[in-house]
Amino acid sequence: MQALMTQLASGHLDALTVVIWTVIAALLAMVGGATAAVRLAGKDLGNDLAALLGAMFGPVGAVPGILLALIILAFI
């Protein structure tokens, strides 16, 4: 576990680190999308439905962005 954390912190990109950073970004985007949706539309749609929709649509913009950033970093 410590070796994996050291590899992630070192900035070395390989297939495993790309997958791990993409999963972390997707999870954070889901949390952020759900939180924002509850704040914006919770009163109109209900908190549960708003959180569900926000969690589904949150990663739509974040995951392609993080993949593009990792591709750019891999070639620099």
Secondary structure, DSSP 4 states (H G I P E B T S, - for coil): -HHHHHHHHHT---HHHHHHHHHHHHHHHHHHHHHHHHHHHHHHH-HHHHHHHHHHHTHHHHHHHHHHHHHHHHH-
